[in-house]
Amino acid sequence: MIRSELIQQLAEANPHLYQRDVERIVNTFFDEIIEALSRGERVELRGFGAFSVKQRDARTGRNPRTGETVEVEEKCVPFFKTGKLLRDRLNGLETSNDE
């Protein structure tokens, strides 16, 4: 599912809201997650999962096309860990929603 499909489904499920308002809500939601991660904070959505930032150290890599070694700088990368409810649903298990 892409962002526009999410907006469309939410707008259809909530006919009392204008699509532009649903789009603003979805964009604000994602922007807040991005801002929190850029500050190094962890974002947890109970039952769904948690977003965090991991630091990758500098290393020597290899260009797969030429085989030449290249230096890869250290960088921060987003990391997502699934929540128990999401894992259970993906594996066809029923769980209670009282988490």
C-alpha positions in Angstrom: 0.0 0.0 0.0 1.3 3.4 -0.8 0.4 6.7 0.9 -2.2 7.8 -1.7 -4.0 4.4 -1.2 -4.0 4.8 2.6 -5.5 8.3 2.2 -8.1 7.0 -0.2 -9.1 4.1 2.2 -9.3 6.4 5.2 -11.4 8.9 3.3 -13.8 6.2 2.2 -14.0 4.8 5.7 -14.7 8.3 7.1 -17.2 10.0 4.7 -17.7 12.9 7.1 -14.2 14.0 6.5 -12.9 15.8 3.4 -10.2 14.0 1.5 -7.9 17.0 1.8 -8.3 16.8 5.6 -7.5 13.1 5.7 -4.4 13.8 3.5 -3.3 16.5 6.0 -3.8 14.1 8.9 -1.8 11.3 7.3 1.0 13.7 6.2 1.1 15.2 9.8 1.3 11.6 11.2 4.3 10.7 9.0 6.0 14.0 9.5 5.8 13.7 13.3 7.4 10.2 13.1 10.2 11.6 10.8 10.8 14.5 13.1 11.0 12.3 16.2 13.5 9.9 14.5 15.6 12.9 13.3 15.9 14.0 16.9 17.1 10.4 17.8 13.8 9.5 19.6 12.0 6.2 19.5 8.5 6.0 18.1 6.3 3.2 19.4 2.9 2.3 18.1 1.5 -0.3 20.5 0.6 -3.6 18.8 2.1 -2.4 15.5 5.8 -1.8 16.2 8.5 0.6 17.1 10.7 2.8 14.9 14.1 3.8 16.1 17.4 5.0 14.7 20.6 2.8 14.6 24.1 4.1 14.0 26.1 2.2 11.4 29.9 2.6 11.7 32.2 3.6 8.9 33.5 0.7 7.0 35.4 -0.4 3.9 32.9 -1.6 1.2 33.2 -2.9 -2.3 31.7 -1.6 -5.5 29.9 -4.7 -6.9 30.3 -3.6 -10.5 34.0 -2.9 -10.5 35.2 -4.8 -7.4 37.0 -1.6 -6.3 37.1 -0.9 -2.5 35.3 2.2 -1.3 35.1 3.9 2.0 31.5 4.0 3.4 31.0 6.8 5.9 29.1 6.2 9.2 25.5 6.9 9.0 22.2 6.7 10.8 19.5 4.3 9.4 15.9 3.9 10.4 15.0 0.6 12.1 11.6 -1.0 12.6 10.8 -3.8 15.0 7.3 -5.3 14.7 5.0 -5.5 17.7 3.6 -8.7 19.0 0.1 -8.1 17.7 1.4 -7.5 14.1 3.6 -10.6 14.3 0.8 -12.8 15.6 -1.6 -11.6 12.9 1.0 -12.2 10.1 1.4 -15.8 11.4 -2.4 -16.4 11.6 -2.6 -16.3 15.4 -5.4 -14.7 17.3 -4.5 -12.4 20.2 -6.4 -10.2 22.6 -6.4 -6.4 22.0 -5.8 -5.5 25.6 -2.1 -4.7 25.1 
